[in-house]
Amino acid sequence: MKGMKKISLLALGLAFVGVATGVKAFADTDYVEFDDLETEIGEISTLEQPESFPDIYINEDNKMQYHLENITVNTDNARTTFYLGEEFSADGLLVLADFVKLDENGNPAKDENGRTITVTARVTNYQVDSSNIDTSIMGRYKPQVSYRYGETVKTAEYTINVKSSEFETTKNLVYIAGVKAGFKDECATEIFKLKNHGRIATTYLQDSGENTFTLDTSDLNIQLVKHTVNRVATAFETEYIDIDMSTLTNDTTNKKMFNADNTFTLDYSSVDTGKVGSYIVPIKYKSTDLVINDRTVKNEVESFIVVDVISPVVSMENFNDYEVEASMGLPDFTEYEVFIERKVLDGDTLTSTYETIYVTNDKFEYEGFVPYRKGTQTATFKLKELTEEGEQLSFEAPVVVKASTKYDISIVNDLSGGNIISEKQEASNKPKYYTEYDLGNGVKAYNIQVTDSGGKDTLSSKAKNCKEDGMSFTGFATLNSVAKDSRFEFTFTKKTTLILYIGSNGEDERGFVVYDDKGETIYEDVVNASEVGGKQTPKRVVLELDPGTYNVSALSTALTFHGYIIGTLKEAE
């Protein structure tokens, strides 16, 4: 398709053959393999070799042995005809490079008859630029092939032809173009015909001898691609159809998935979690055969995903003292490393390998650590990978949290320090309401109910901890949808990260809303008591807000408001 990126092929080495007197021929073919010629062409340069370029061979004086003169392209084993809508491929190209042998002075070397010695080489680390090819439009195109040796770059072209397909005489014919598949949200953005790049890693130990892997349909995203071609096949309409994984039968005994009419099949029986390796899981989709000009054409495609069985971690050792800045998000420990041991399979024998890995958020999770709070804290670092027993390794370490250079951070976990502007009580046996309550720093509350415990009216009557980040709170205020205009109000003059801690005042699910000074909702959510740890246990809500005024209210019945954290960007930001 138009706009495709350059295709970079892996370097496989050079193979040379002499075409002038004085260079030994090693085979009857037009070229020989590099290993057969290695002793003839000198030593690999001790100079820094450019990445992805061929090795440069030198003489005793560290001078280049050859100079690149020209390249030619042989398409005998490559495709030069494509049909509308197909993906371009340069597989099968044979690229030959002509070299001139150099003497010790860097001049063309001569044979005994005074003729320049030339060498032809098969090269494989060339590049193909197909950016001018648009297979949705019929016509001739010229992919450009480039090859570099030293500082010399040579190019050559060859011609491909994009033709109308065999469907050209059939109006509005629907046929399958391909399948794209991946794990969870990892589906490729491109459509890969007959292949894809989906991968999943399991953590089964390879010496267990067990093949317990079961593929869950909820782990997969699989999409069918269908084309509808018009009468003259000059354009396609493309439709992307998600395979409904919930309708598939998952035969975990035979390790296959299929639908009722067996048009879709996925076979993961080859995956052996008893051995480390990469396993192909084929996917097949077939539809009704097409009859075109009295000829039957099969209408089916194949794809695959890859399952990687990896070696689990065995042990982990920490050797760091941690120091980070206070932050409004995940802490940054990336400059620190831990030492881990893994088990790997060497033939039939299990051995251990050792490595150091950085403490990054994709590899570790943390407990007992509040990234917003300055001071020394004890954090539990848990490696997300599993051991052979299916457990997470962890260690505890003191972490010194310094003041943030990015944010001014204000933590309010005790709401009793505010200033009561006005209050009311409907009756002596009823709780009081703070009709206006000023907590400073641009924060006010209206019509919030005082928590009553042991006959004392205080906002600090009950203590709770947030399970998500370990923040502790001494009590709460109640936001009640029954009370008129019951809300917390926040006013910010700079960009601010606001973290709210809100709980359900019952054992059920309670809704809340955050809205701006125009009354427009900017965030809406629920607190489920059973998910956060029970009644009146705070849930953390993180909001990134522009300057302005924002309000928090209950949507139904009552909520407990425990506290908040305000992180305002400093002037330098």
C-alpha positions as CSV (number, residue, x, y, z in Angstrom):
1,M,0.0,0.0,0.0
2,K,1.1,3.6,-0.5
3,G,3.3,5.0,2.2
4,M,4.8,1.7,3.3
5,K,8.1,2.0,5.1
6,K,11.4,0.7,3.8
7,I,11.9,-3.0,4.2
8,S,15.3,-3.7,5.9
9,L,16.5,-7.2,5.4
10,L,18.9,-9.0,7.8
11,A,22.5,-9.2,6.9
12,L,23.5,-12.7,6.0
13,G,27.0,-12.0,4.8
14,L,28.8,-11.7,1.4
15,A,29.6,-14.4,-1.1
16,F,32.2,-13.7,-3.8
17,V,33.3,-15.2,-7.1
18,G,36.1,-14.0,-9.4
19,V,35.2,-12.9,-12.8
20,A,38.7,-12.0,-13.9
21,T,42.0,-13.9,-13.9
22,G,43.7,-14.1,-10.6
23,V,40.7,-14.7,-8.3
24,K,39.9,-18.3,-7.4
25,A,36.4,-19.6,-8.2
26,F,35.0,-21.9,-5.5
27,A,31.9,-23.1,-7.2
28,D,30.1,-23.5,-10.6
29,T,27.4,-21.0,-9.6
30,D,27.5,-17.2,-10.0
31,Y,28.6,-16.8,-6.4
32,V,29.9,-18.7,-3.5
33,E,29.2,-18.6,0.2
34,F,31.2,-16.3,2.4
35,D,32.7,-19.0,4.6
36,D,34.4,-20.5,1.5
37,L,36.1,-17.3,0.6
38,E,37.0,-15.9,4.1
39,T,40.7,-16.8,3.9
40,E,41.0,-15.0,0.5
41,I,39.7,-11.6,1.4
42,G,41.7,-10.5,4.4
43,E,40.7,-9.6,8.0
44,I,37.6,-7.8,9.2
45,S,38.4,-4.1,9.8
46,T,39.4,-3.1,13.3
47,L,37.7,0.2,12.7
48,E,34.1,0.8,14.0
49,Q,31.7,-1.0,11.7
50,P,28.5,0.8,10.8
51,E,25.5,-1.0,12.2
52,S,23.5,-3.0,9.6
53,F,26.2,-2.6,6.9
54,P,28.3,-5.5,5.7
55,D,31.7,-6.2,7.3
56,I,34.6,-4.3,5.7
57,Y,37.6,-6.5,4.9
58,I,41.1,-5.0,4.9
59,N,44.7,-5.8,4.1
60,E,47.7,-5.7,6.4
61,D,47.8,-1.9,6.4
62,N,44.2,-1.6,7.5
63,K,43.1,-0.5,4.1
64,M,39.9,-1.6,2.3
65,Q,40.2,-4.7,0.1
66,Y,37.4,-3.9,-2.2
67,H,35.4,-1.0,-3.7
68,L,31.7,-1.2,-4.6
69,E,31.1,-0.5,-8.3
70,N,27.5,-1.5,-9.1
71,I,24.5,-3.6,-8.1
72,T,22.1,-5.6,-10.2
73,V,18.7,-7.2,-9.2
74,N,17.6,-10.7,-10.3
75,T,13.8,-11.3,-9.9
76,D,13.6,-14.9,-11.0
77,N,12.5,-16.0,-7.6
78,A,10.6,-12.8,-6.6
79,R,7.1,-11.7,-7.3
80,T,6.7,-9.0,-9.9
81,T,3.0,-9.3,-10.4
82,F,0.5,-8.3,-7.7
83,Y,-3.3,-8.1,-7.6
84,L,-5.3,-5.2,-6.4
85,G,-5.3,-4.9,-2.6
86,E,-2.4,-7.3,-2.0
87,E,0.5,-6.4,0.2
88,F,3.8,-5.8,-1.6
89,S,6.6,-8.2,-0.8
90,A,10.3,-8.2,-1.9
91,D,10.9,-11.7,-0.8
92,G,13.0,-13.8,-3.1
93,L,15.1,-11.0,-4.6
94,L,18.7,-11.8,-5.6
95,V,20.9,-8.8,-5.4
96,L,24.4,-9.0,-6.8
97,A,27.1,-6.5,-6.2
98,D,30.2,-5.9,-8.4
99,F,33.4,-5.1,-6.5
100,V,36.8,-4.0,-7.7
101,K,39.7,-5.5,-5.8
102,L,42.1,-2.9,-4.4
103,D,45.9,-3.1,-4.0
104,E,47.9,-1.9,-0.9
105,N,47.7,1.7,-2.2
106,G,43.9,1.7,-2.6
107,N,44.1,1.5,-6.4
108,P,42.4,-1.1,-8.6
109,A,44.4,-4.4,-8.4
110,K,45.6,-5.9,-11.7
111,D,46.0,-9.5,-12.6
112,E,49.1,-10.9,-14.4
113,N,47.7,-9.8,-17.7
114,G,47.1,-6.2,-16.5
115,R,43.4,-6.5,-16.2
116,T,41.4,-5.1,-13.3
117,I,40.3,-7.8,-10.9
118,T,36.6,-7.7,-10.2
119,V,34.5,-9.7,-7.8
120,T,30.7,-10.4,-7.9
121,A,29.0,-10.9,-4.5
122,R,25.6,-12.0,-3.4
123,V,24.5,-9.5,-0.8
124,T,21.5,-9.7,1.5
125,N,21.6,-6.7,3.7
126,Y,20.1,-4.4,1.1
127,Q,17.1,-2.1,1.5
128,V,13.9,-2.0,-0.6
129,D,12.0,1.3,-0.8
130,S,8.4,0.6,-1.7
131,S,7.0,3.9,-0.6
132,N,5.8,4.8,-4.2
133,I,3.7,1.6,-4.5
134,D,0.0,1.7,-4.1
135,T,-1.6,-1.7,-4.7
136,S,-5.1,-0.2,-4.6
137,I,-4.4,1.3,-8.0
138,M,-3.5,-0.7,-11.1
139,G,-0.3,0.1,-12.9
140,R,3.5,-0.4,-13.0
141,Y,5.7,0.6,-10.2
142,K,9.5,0.6,-9.6
143,P,10.7,-0.4,-6.2
144,Q,14.2,0.9,-5.5
145,V,16.9,-1.4,-4.1
146,S,19.9,0.2,-2.3
147,Y,23.1,-1.4,-1.0
148,R,26.0,0.2,0.9
149,Y,29.6,-0.9,1.4
150,G,31.8,1.5,3.2
151,E,30.8,5.0,2.2
152,T,29.6,3.9,-1.2
153,V,25.9,3.5,-1.9
154,K,24.5,2.0,-5.2
155,T,20.9,1.7,-6.2
156,A,19.0,-0.3,-8.8
157,E,15.3,-0.6,-9.8
158,Y,13.0,-3.4,-10.9
159,T,9.5,-3.3,-12.2
160,I,6.3,-4.8,-10.7
161,N,2.8,-4.8,-12.2
162,V,-0.3,-4.3,-10.1
163,K,-3.2,-6.0,-12.1
164,S,-6.9,-6.3,-11.7
165,S,-7.8,-9.5,-9.9
166,E,-9.7,-12.5,-11.1
167,F,-12.8,-10.9,-9.4
168,E,-12.9,-8.2,-12.0
169,T,-16.0,-9.5,-13.9
170,T,-18.0,-10.0,-10.7
171,K,-20.0,-7.2,-9.2
172,N,-19.9,-6.6,-5.5
173,L,-18.2,-9.8,-4.7
174,V,-17.3,-10.2,-1.0
175,Y,-14.1,-12.2,-0.2
176,I,-11.9,-12.7,2.7
177,A,-8.7,-10.6,2.6
178,G,-7.0,-11.6,5.9
179,V,-7.2,-12.0,9.6
180,K,-5.4,-9.9,12.2
181,A,-5.1,-11.3,15.7
182,G,-3.4,-10.3,18.9
183,F,-3.6,-10.6,22.7
184,K,-5.8,-8.2,24.5
185,D,-5.1,-4.6,23.2
186,E,-2.0,-5.6,21.3
187,C,-3.7,-6.1,17.9
188,A,-1.4,-4.6,15.2
189,T,-2.6,-1.4,13.5
190,E,-1.8,-2.8,10.1
191,I,-3.6,-5.7,8.4
192,F,-1.1,-8.6,8.1
193,K,-2.2,-11.0,5.4
194,L,-1.7,-14.6,6.5
195,K,0.4,-13.6,9.5
196,N,0.4,-11.3,12.5
197,H,2.6,-10.3,15.4
198,G,0.5,-11.3,18.4
199,R,2.5,-12.7,21.3
200,I,1.8,-13.8,24.9
201,A,4.3,-14.8,27.5
202,T,3.6,-17.5,30.1
203,T,5.7,-18.2,33.2
204,Y,5.6,-21.9,33.4
205,L,8.8,-23.6,34.5
206,Q,10.2,-25.5,31.6
207,D,11.4,-28.6,33.5
208,S,8.0,-29.3,35.1
209,G,7.1,-31.6,32.2
210,E,3.5,-30.3,32.3
211,N,1.6,-28.8,29.5
212,T,-1.1,-27.0,31.5
213,F,-1.5,-24.0,29.1
214,T,-5.1,-23.1,28.4
215,L,-5.8,-20.1,26.1
216,D,-8.6,-17.9,27.4
217,T,-10.9,-16.4,24.8
218,S,-11.1,-13.2,26.7
219,D,-7.3,-12.8,26.2
220,L,-7.7,-12.5,22.4
221,N,-8.6,-9.8,19.9
222,I,-9.3,-11.4,16.4
223,Q,-10.6,-9.4,13.5
224,L,-11.7,-10.7,10.1
225,V,-11.0,-8.5,7.1
226,K,-13.4,-8.6,4.1
227,H,-13.2,-6.8,0.8
228,T,-16.1,-6.0,-1.5
229,V,-14.9,-5.4,-5.0
230,N,-16.8,-3.4,-7.7
231,R,-17.4,-4.4,-11.3
232,V,-14.1,-3.3,-12.7
233,A,-12.0,-3.9,-9.6
234,T,-10.5,-0.5,-9.4
235,A,-11.4,0.0,-5.8
236,F,-12.3,-1.9,-2.7
237,E,-14.6,-1.4,0.2
238,T,-13.1,-2.9,3.3
239,E,-15.0,-4.2,6.3
240,Y,-13.4,-5.2,9.6
241,I,-15.4,-7.7,11.6
242,D,-14.6,-8.5,15.2
243,I,-14.8,-12.2,16.0
244,D,-17.1,-12.6,19.0
245,M,-14.9,-14.7,21.2
246,S,-17.7,-15.4,23.6
247,T,-19.5,-17.5,21.0
248,L,-16.6,-19.9,20.5
249,T,-16.3,-23.3,22.0
250,N,-13.0,-23.8,23.9
251,D,-12.2,-27.5,24.0
252,T,-9.5,-27.3,26.7
253,T,-8.9,-31.1,26.5
254,N,-7.9,-31.0,22.8
255,K,-6.9,-27.3,23.1
256,K,-8.9,-26.0,20.2
257,M,-11.4,-23.2,19.7
258,F,-14.1,-23.2,17.1
259,N,-17.5,-21.8,16.3
260,A,-20.7,-23.7,15.6
261,D,-20.4,-24.1,11.9
262,N,-16.6,-24.7,12.1
263,T,-15.7,-21.7,9.9
264,F,-13.4,-20.4,12.5
265,T,-10.8,-22.7,14.2
266,L,-7.8,-21.9,16.5
267,D,-5.5,-24.7,17.6
268,Y,-3.2,-24.2,20.6
269,S,-2.4,-27.8,21.1
270,S,1.3,-27.3,20.0
271,V,2.0,-25.1,23.0
272,D,4.1,-27.0,25.5
273,T,4.5,-25.1,28.8
274,G,7.0,-27.8,29.9
275,K,9.6,-26.3,27.6
276,V,10.9,-22.8,27.0
277,G,10.3,-21.7,23.4
278,S,8.0,-19.9,21.0
279,Y,5.0,-21.8,19.7
280,I,2.8,-21.1,16.7
281,V,-0.9,-21.1,17.2
282,P,-2.6,-21.3,13.8
283,I,-5.9,-19.5,13.1
284,K,-8.1,-20.5,10.2
285,Y,-11.2,-18.9,8.8
286,K,-13.2,-20.1,5.8
287,S,-16.3,-18.9,4.1
288,T,-18.4,-20.1,1.2
289,D,-16.5,-20.9,-1.9
290,L,-16.7,-18.4,-4.7
291,V,-17.8,-19.3,-8.2
292,I,-16.2,-16.9,-10.7
293,N,-16.7,-17.4,-14.4
294,D,-17.8,-21.0,-13.8
295,R,-14.7,-21.7,-11.7
296,T,-14.8,-22.5,-8.0
297,V,-12.3,-20.5,-5.8
298,K,-11.7,-21.3,-2.2
299,N,-12.5,-18.4,0.1
300,E,-10.4,-18.9,3.2
301,V,-7.4,-17.4,5.0
302,E,-4.9,-18.4,7.7
303,S,-3.2,-16.5,10.4
304,F,-1.3,-17.2,13.6
305,I,-0.3,-15.9,17.0
306,V,2.8,-16.8,19.0
307,V,3.0,-18.0,22.5
308,D,6.3,-17.6,24.3
309,V,7.0,-19.9,27.2
310,I,9.7,-18.1,29.3
311,S,11.8,-19.1,32.2
312,P,10.6,-17.8,35.6
313,V,12.7,-15.9,38.1
314,V,14.2,-18.0,40.9
315,S,15.6,-15.5,43.3
316,M,16.0,-11.7,43.7
317,E,18.4,-9.6,45.7
318,N,18.3,-5.9,46.3
319,F,21.5,-3.8,46.9
320,N,20.2,-0.3,46.7
321,D,19.3,2.6,49.0
322,Y,16.4,4.3,47.4
323,E,15.8,8.1,47.1
324,V,13.1,9.6,44.8
325,E,11.2,12.8,44.4
326,A,7.7,13.1,45.6
327,S,5.4,12.7,42.7
328,M,1.7,12.8,41.8
329,G,1.9,9.5,39.9
330,L,4.0,6.3,40.0
331,P,7.5,6.8,41.6
332,D,10.5,6.8,39.4
333,F,13.0,4.1,40.6
334,T,14.5,3.6,37.1
335,E,18.1,4.4,38.1
336,Y,18.1,1.5,40.5
337,E,18.8,-2.2,39.8
338,V,18.2,-5.5,41.5
339,F,20.0,-8.8,40.9
340,I,17.9,-11.8,39.8
341,E,18.5,-15.5,39.0
342,R,16.6,-17.4,36.3
343,K,16.4,-21.0,35.3
344,V,17.0,-21.8,31.7
345,L,17.2,-25.0,29.7
346,D,20.6,-25.9,28.3
347,G,19.9,-28.9,26.2
348,D,18.2,-31.3,28.7
349,T,19.9,-29.7,31.7
350,L,18.5,-26.9,33.8
351,T,21.1,-24.2,34.6
352,S,20.9,-20.8,36.2
353,T,21.6,-17.4,34.6
354,Y,22.1,-14.2,36.5
355,E,21.3,-10.6,35.5
356,T,20.5,-7.2,36.8
357,I,17.3,-5.5,35.9
358,Y,16.1,-1.9,36.4
359,V,13.3,-1.2,38.9
360,T,10.8,0.0,36.4
361,N,7.0,0.3,36.8
362,D,6.4,-2.3,34.1
363,K,8.4,-4.9,36.1
364,F,7.6,-4.0,39.7
365,E,4.6,-3.0,41.8
366,Y,4.8,-1.3,45.3
367,E,3.0,-1.6,48.6
368,G,3.1,0.5,51.7
369,F,4.5,3.5,49.9
370,V,2.9,6.9,49.4
371,P,4.7,8.7,46.6
372,Y,3.2,12.1,47.5
373,R,4.5,12.3,51.0
374,K,8.0,13.5,51.9
375,G,10.1,11.6,54.4
376,T,11.5,8.0,54.9
377,Q,9.0,5.2,54.2
378,T,9.3,1.4,54.1
379,A,8.2,0.1,50.7
380,T,7.6,-3.4,49.6
381,F,8.8,-4.0,46.0
382,K,7.0,-6.9,44.3
383,L,8.4,-8.4,41.0
384,K,5.5,-8.9,38.6
385,E,7.0,-12.1,37.2
386,L,6.2,-15.3,38.9
387,T,8.4,-18.0,40.4
388,E,8.0,-21.7,39.5
389,E,5.5,-21.9,42.4
390,G,3.5,-19.1,40.9
391,E,4.5,-16.6,43.6
392,Q,5.8,-13.1,43.4
393,L,9.3,-12.4,44.9
394,S,9.5,-9.2,47.0
395,F,11.8,-7.3,49.2
396,E,11.4,-4.4,51.6
397,A,13.5,-1.3,51.5
398,P,13.5,2.2,53.0
399,V,12.7,4.9,50.5
400,V,13.6,8.6,51.1
401,V,11.1,10.8,49.4
402,K,12.5,14.2,48.7
403,A,10.5,17.4,47.9
404,S,9.3,17.5,44.4
405,T,10.9,19.9,41.9
406,K,7.9,19.7,39.6
407,Y,4.9,20.1,42.0
408,D,3.9,22.0,45.0
409,I,2.1,19.2,46.9
410,S,-0.5,19.7,49.6
411,I,-1.9,16.7,51.5
412,V,-5.1,16.9,53.5
413,N,-5.9,13.7,55.4
414,D,-7.5,15.3,58.4
415,L,-10.5,17.4,57.5
416,S,-10.9,18.8,61.1
417,G,-8.5,21.6,60.5
418,G,-10.9,23.8,58.5
419,N,-12.7,27.0,59.5
420,I,-16.4,26.8,60.1
421,I,-18.0,29.8,58.4
422,S,-21.6,28.7,59.2
423,E,-23.4,25.6,60.5
424,K,-26.9,24.4,61.3
425,Q,-28.7,21.6,63.1
426,E,-32.3,20.7,62.3
427,A,-33.0,19.3,65.7
428,S,-31.1,18.4,68.9
429,N,-31.2,14.7,68.0
430,K,-30.1,15.4,64.4
431,P,-26.5,15.7,63.2
432,K,-25.0,19.1,62.4
433,Y,-24.3,20.4,58.9
434,Y,-21.4,22.7,58.1
435,T,-23.3,24.9,55.6
436,E,-20.0,26.6,54.7
437,Y,-16.6,25.2,55.6
438,D,-13.2,26.7,54.5
439,L,-10.2,24.4,54.4
440,G,-7.9,27.0,52.8
441,N,-5.8,26.6,49.6
442,G,-8.8,27.3,47.5
443,V,-10.9,24.5,49.0
444,K,-14.4,24.9,50.5
445,A,-17.2,22.6,51.5
446,Y,-21.0,23.2,51.6
447,N,-23.7,21.4,53.5
448,I,-21.4,18.5,54.6
449,Q,-22.6,16.3,57.5
450,V,-20.4,15.9,60.6
451,T,-19.6,12.3,61.5
452,D,-21.1,11.5,64.9
453,S,-19.1,9.0,67.1
454,G,-19.6,8.6,70.8
455,G,-21.7,11.7,71.1
456,K,-18.9,13.9,69.7
457,D,-19.3,16.0,66.6
458,T,-16.0,15.8,64.8
459,L,-14.7,15.3,61.4
460,S,-12.0,13.1,62.8
461,S,-14.1,10.4,64.4
462,K,-13.0,7.4,62.3
463,A,-9.7,6.4,60.7
464,K,-9.4,4.7,57.3
465,N,-6.7,3.6,54.9
466,C,-6.8,3.6,51.1
467,K,-5.7,0.2,49.8
468,E,-4.6,1.7,46.5
469,D,-1.7,3.8,47.8
470,G,-1.6,3.3,51.6
471,M,-2.7,6.9,52.5
472,S,-4.3,7.0,55.9
473,F,-7.2,9.4,57.0
474,T,-8.5,10.5,60.3
475,G,-12.2,10.6,59.6
476,F,-14.4,11.9,56.9
477,A,-17.2,14.3,55.9
478,T,-20.4,13.1,54.4
479,L,-21.7,14.3,51.0
480,N,-25.4,13.7,51.0
481,S,-27.5,14.0,47.8
482,V,-30.5,14.7,50.0
483,A,-28.9,17.8,51.5
484,K,-29.2,20.8,49.1
485,D,-26.0,21.7,47.4
486,S,-23.9,19.3,49.4
487,R,-20.4,19.5,47.8
488,F,-16.7,20.1,48.0
489,E,-15.4,23.0,45.9
490,F,-11.9,23.3,44.5
491,T,-10.5,26.5,42.9
492,F,-7.2,26.3,41.0
493,T,-5.2,29.1,39.3
494,K,-2.7,26.7,37.7
495,K,-2.6,23.3,36.1
496,T,-3.2,20.9,39.0
497,T,-3.3,17.2,39.7
498,L,-6.1,16.5,42.2
499,I,-6.4,13.2,44.0
500,L,-9.7,12.6,45.8
501,Y,-10.4,9.9,48.4
502,I,-14.1,9.0,48.3
503,G,-15.9,6.1,49.9
504,S,-19.4,4.6,50.0
505,N,-21.4,5.4,53.1
506,G,-23.2,2.0,52.8
507,E,-22.3,-1.6,51.9
508,D,-23.4,-1.0,48.3
509,E,-22.3,1.0,45.2
510,R,-22.6,4.8,45.3
511,G,-22.1,7.3,42.5
512,F,-20.4,10.6,42.5
513,V,-19.8,13.4,40.0
514,V,-17.1,16.1,39.4
515,Y,-18.4,19.2,37.5
516,D,-17.0,22.6,36.6
517,D,-18.3,26.1,37.4
518,K,-20.5,25.9,34.3
519,G,-22.2,22.7,35.7
520,E,-20.7,20.5,33.0
521,T,-19.7,17.0,34.1
522,I,-16.0,16.3,33.7
523,Y,-15.8,13.0,35.6
524,E,-18.4,10.5,36.9
525,D,-17.8,7.2,38.7
526,V,-19.0,4.9,41.4
527,V,-17.6,3.6,44.6
528,N,-18.2,-0.1,45.2
529,A,-17.8,-0.9,48.9
530,S,-16.9,-4.5,48.2
531,E,-14.2,-3.6,45.8
532,V,-12.4,-1.0,47.9
533,G,-12.5,-2.9,51.2
534,G,-15.8,-2.2,52.8
535,K,-18.1,0.6,53.9
536,Q,-16.4,4.0,54.3
537,T,-13.1,2.8,52.8
538,P,-11.7,5.4,50.4
539,K,-11.2,5.0,46.7
540,R,-8.6,7.0,45.0
541,V,-9.5,9.2,42.0
542,V,-6.8,11.1,40.1
543,L,-7.8,14.1,38.0
544,E,-5.7,16.3,35.8
545,L,-7.3,19.8,35.8
546,D,-6.8,23.1,34.1
547,P,-7.2,26.4,36.1
548,G,-10.8,26.8,37.2
549,T,-13.4,25.9,39.8
550,Y,-14.6,22.3,40.3
551,N,-17.2,20.6,42.5
552,V,-17.6,17.1,43.9
553,S,-21.1,15.8,44.8
554,A,-22.9,12.6,45.5
555,L,-25.2,11.3,42.7
556,S,-27.3,9.1,45.0
557,T,-27.7,8.9,48.8
558,A,-24.5,9.5,50.7
559,L,-20.7,9.4,50.2
560,T,-17.8,9.7,52.6
561,F,-15.2,12.2,51.6
562,H,-11.9,11.4,53.4
563,G,-9.4,13.9,52.1
564,Y,-7.5,15.0,49.0
565,I,-4.0,15.8,47.6
566,I,-3.3,18.9,45.5
567,G,-0.3,18.9,43.2
568,T,0.2,22.2,41.5
569,L,2.8,22.6,38.7
570,K,5.5,25.0,39.7
571,E,6.3,28.1,37.7
572,A,9.2,26.5,35.9
573,E,6.8,24.0,34.4
